[in-house]
Amino acid sequence: MVVVLVQAEARGNRMTKEKLIEKLKEIEGTINDADISIPDNDIGSNLSDVEYYVDSARDLVESLIIELEKEDE
């Protein structure tokens, strides 16, 4: 999170926490779309790695959103 804010500031665009949460939710939606796009496992195919990485990315984004929203409470 800090890296994203620092990069945004370096470009002259101050990113608010609300804007960061909005962007994270967009990323979460894209991850969900990727998950839906994974074909069903056929015999002999190995998509478990793909599913693992998609699930891991979703978990990381969700935890960031929750952490940022908690700071507002």
N, C-alpha and C positions, 0 to 999 in steps of 0.2 A: 504494500500500500504506500509506504513512504517513498519508494522508488518512483512509483507512478506520479505522485504529487510533486516530487522534485523535478522529474522530467517535464511535467506540465508547466511548472514555474519557470524552468530554464527556457522554454519556448515562449514565455511571456503570457501564457494563459494560466491563470490561477484556477485550479480545479477545486471546486467545493466538494465536501463530503457527499452531499446529495447527488451531485453529478457523477462522482465516482461510483456510488451505489447504483445509479441508473445504468452506467456502463457495465458494471459487473452483472447486472440482471440481463442485459443484452447478451453478454458472453454466456451466461447460464442458459439462455434460450438457444443460442447457437450450439452449445454442448448437447442440449436435449434433442435438437434436430439431428445432430450427428449420431446420437444414440439410436434414434428411430431409424436412421438410414443404414445402420449395420444390418447386413443380411442375416437371416437365421442360419445357425450353424448347420452346415451340411456334413454328412459323414466324410471325414478326411480333411475337413478345413479346420484351421486353427484361428478363430477370431477371439479367443478368450483374452489375448493380450490387448487387442483393440478395445474390447469391452472394459477391461481393467483400467486402461488409461483414460477412457471417457468417464468412467465412474469416479476415478481419482480426481480428474479435473473438476467435475461437478461438485464433489465434496469440498475441494479447496475453495472454489468460488462461493459456495453456500456458506462456508464458515467465515469467509471474509465479510460477506453481506451481514451475517448475524452479528459479528464483532463490531462492525461499523454502526449498525442500527442500535446496538446496546449502548454505545457511547452517547447517544442522544437522550437516553433515559435518565 
